[in-house]
Amino acid sequence: MKLKTKLIILFILSIISIIFVYNDYFLYSTPIVKIINIKEEKHNNDKDVYYNQEIKGIIQNGKYKGSTVKVTNTTSKSGVYDEQIHKNTEIFVELSNDGTKVNSIIGIKRDKYLVILLVIFIDLILLVANKKGIKSLLSLSINIIISIISIIIFRNNYKTINILLLYIIISVLFIILSLYITNGKSKKTLSAIVSSIISLFVSFTLSFIIIKIFGKDITIWTMEYIEVIYDYENFFYVSILLCGLGAIMDISITISSALNELIEKKPKIEVSYLIKSGKEISKDIIGTMNHVMLYTCYSSIIPLVFLALRNGMILSNALNFYGSLELITVLTSCISIVLTIPISLYTSIFILKEVRK
């Protein structure tokens, strides 16, 4: 199929997907109201600006579809405790029995924004990576399905199941399926899988031991929804287990692919040269991967830390209270990244060269 034809098909499918999500009200059992008019009254106080809203909207689904309803709402400029509602916003509501009155606003319908981002992501990955992109999307889809299944399993058995053991199994499945689907059946894939699994368990075991010995003062109790978590310490270990998983796989396949290419070009290449080449490759990887983990942590804690600072908490206390778990997770992930390099290097050399010999 020609590139022009592929682009046309991709464009048509993208437009159809976006049009569909803008008209998918029938998929929801909860009533949806599209705002057609808003009247606001502004009120100031010392801490924030508030707006009392008189909202008029049209019901988009259910047996009262097409009916016009009115609702009052209070929102603030900061938006900390409420939703920002504007004209053409679509909201989920709870209706009265006769459908003439809105009892409460449940939330905002945001699926269209998610689908637009998803369409852009899929289009770009297919245009840039072609067949490799299809494999990547397939791998991602399978991993999402596995994640959903694991959540369902835990939800139905949360009082008896060990969540850490469950996600150790899930992590191994992620590694095997992701690398196998994306890179196919080959020695470099086998090398990357073995390297990733060894690296994951070595780094996690090391982190587990360190935290068990020195982690008595870690504020694990600050985890959200603590009242519904029966084994919250293991939840923390699961976050450590999963946080650096993508980076570990990326490093493993990069080193394995590079060494495999060298061996393919020069089968009699010396092991010492492979080690030297692998170390040079790792120097370029280690800095960027650690920065990825750092920025991930930063983006995660910045809203809560800034909110705490705005409310008068000093920086050290804000970081300790809201950022300590994230920082520990990132540091353990950075340990994983560093350990993955020598493990991947020597595992790849053994599988790709010594086994072949």
C-alpha positions, 0 to 999 in steps of 0.5 A: 500500500502506498504511503499516500493511501495509508495517510488518507486512511489514517486521516479518515479513521482519526476524523471518524474517531473524534466525531464518534467521541463527540456524539457518544452520549448513548454509551453512558447511563449517567445523564449528561447535560451540555451547558448552553448558558451561564450567568455568574456573580463574582464574590471576593474574600481574602483567600480566593475569588468565588462565582455563583453560577446559574446554569442552563443546559440540555440533557443529551442522553436517557429518557429525558434527552432534549429537555432543558434543565437549570442548575446552580453551581459555585466555583472558585478561581483557584479550582482546588475544590470544584470544577471549572464549568463554562459554556459548551462544557458537558457535565454528568449530573444527578437528575430528579425523578421527573427529570426537571431538576438537577440535584447535583453535578457529578463531574465533567465529561472529558473523554473527547480530550482523551481521545483526541490526544490518543488519536494524535499519539497513535497517528504519530507513532504509526507515521514515525515507526510504521510496522514497529509502531504497530507492534508497539501499540499492540504491546501497549494494548496487551499490557493495559489489558493485563493491568486491568485484569490485575486490578479486577483480580485484586479488587475481588480478592483484596483481603486475601491476595498479596499485591506484591506477589501479584505484581511481581508476576505482572512485571515479568509478564510485562517484560516478556510480552513487551520485548517479544512483541516489539522486537520479535523472536531473536537472541537479542530479545532473549538477552534483553528479557533475561537482563531486564528480569535479573536487573529488576529483581536485583535492584528491587531486592536491594531496595527492599532490604535497605528500606526494611532496615532503614525505612522505619521513619518513612511516611508510608501512612501518608498514602491516599485512601489509606482507610481502604488499603489493608497492606499499604506497605506492599503498595509502596513496594509495588510502586517501586517495582513498577516505577523503573520497569520501562527504563530497565527494559529500554536500557536492556534492549538498547545494549542488547541491540547494539552488541548484537549489531557489532557481533553480526558485523564482526562475529570474531570480535573480542569480548573486551571490545564488546565490554568497552563498546557497551560501557560507551553506550551506557554513558549516553544512556544513564544520564538521560534515563535518570533525568527521566525519572527525576522529571517524572517525580517532579511532575508528580509532587509539584501540585501538592508541594506548591499548594502546601507552600501557598498555604504557609507550609515551609519547603522542607516540611512540604517536600518531606510530607508530600514528596518523600515517597516519590523521592524514595521511589525515584532514587530506587529506580535510579539504582535500578537503572545503574545496575541494569547497565552492567547486568545487561552488558554481561548478560548480552555478551554471554547470550549473544557471543558465548552461547553462539560460540 
